[in-house]
Amino acid sequence: FAAARSDEAARRALGGWLDALAHAVQIVAQTLDPRWVLVSGGISEVGAPLLTALRETLRRRARNSAFLRELALDERCLLVPPGLDIASVGACLTALGTTED
């Protein structure tokens, strides 16, 4: 993220990557309609700058679509703390039948 502030090539690469991530979030949300979309794994180590940039990208994508604005994808994205094995947590919650909360 820091390189993108001063390097045009890095800014374009980051923009393309954020568009791809936002597209993946949109596909998951439109297909499964989850309450939350959790961003985890190695990319979560970037922290708050990643979540801020992702949310801005999602808002930009929704500007011309009432449907996407209604989904409020930017508000549904959460960043999982680095090191938390969220897949295991989700599997346990699913097995217990407590995924509604």
N, C-alpha and C positions, 0 to 999 in steps of 0.2 A: 504494500500500500504506500509506503514511504517513497519508493522509486517512482510511482505513478504521479507524484506531485511535481516532479521535475523532468521526467523523461516521457516524451510523447509516445514512443513505441511501447513503453511499459503501461502507459495510460490506456492505449488501445487494447493491449493484451488483457489488462485487468477488466476493462469494460466488456470485452467478449466473454471472458470467464464468468463475470457476474451475470451477463445475459443468459448464459447456458445454465447457471445455477438457478436463476429465477425461472427459467423455462422448466427445469426439473421440478421445482417447487410447485409450479402451476399445474403440471401434469399430475403429480401426486394428489394435489388438492382437488382437482376436477374429477379424478378417477375415484378417490377414496373418501373425500370430504372429511378429513380428520379435523378434530377441534384444534390441534396444534401440529405444526410441522417442525420437527426437531432437527437442527443442524448439528452434526456431531462428527467425531473422528478427527483426523489430523487437521482439517480446516478449522475446527473449532478453536484451535490454539491461537489463531489470529485474534480472537476475542471480539470486543465491542465494535472495532472498525469494520469487521466483516458483517456483523448483523446490521449495522447502520447502512452500509453500502448495499446490502441485499434488500433491505426494506425500501431504500430509495429507488432501487431498480424496479422492484415490484410495483411501487406507486407510479413510476413513470410508465410502465407497461399498462397499467390500469386506467390511465388518463382518458383514453379514447374508447373505453369499453365499460358500459354500465354493469355488465355481467361480472367482469373482473373486479370492479369497485365493490360490488355487492359481496364478493368472496372475502374481501378484506385480508388478502394474503399477507400483506405487510404486518398486520397485527397478530397473525397466527404463527409467525416464525419465532422460535425460541432457540437460543444457543445453549447447547449442552456443555457443561464444564469439561475441559480436557481431562482425559483419563477415565471418565465415567463410561462404563460399558453399557450404553443405553439399549443395545439390542437384547442383552440378557435381561435387563429390567423389563422391557416390553414383553419379552417371551414369558416371563414369570407372571406379569399382570394379566396377560391373555389367558394363561393356564388357570389363573385364579378367578377369571371372569370379572376383573375389576377395571377394565380399560375404559369404562364410561366416565370415570372421574379423571 
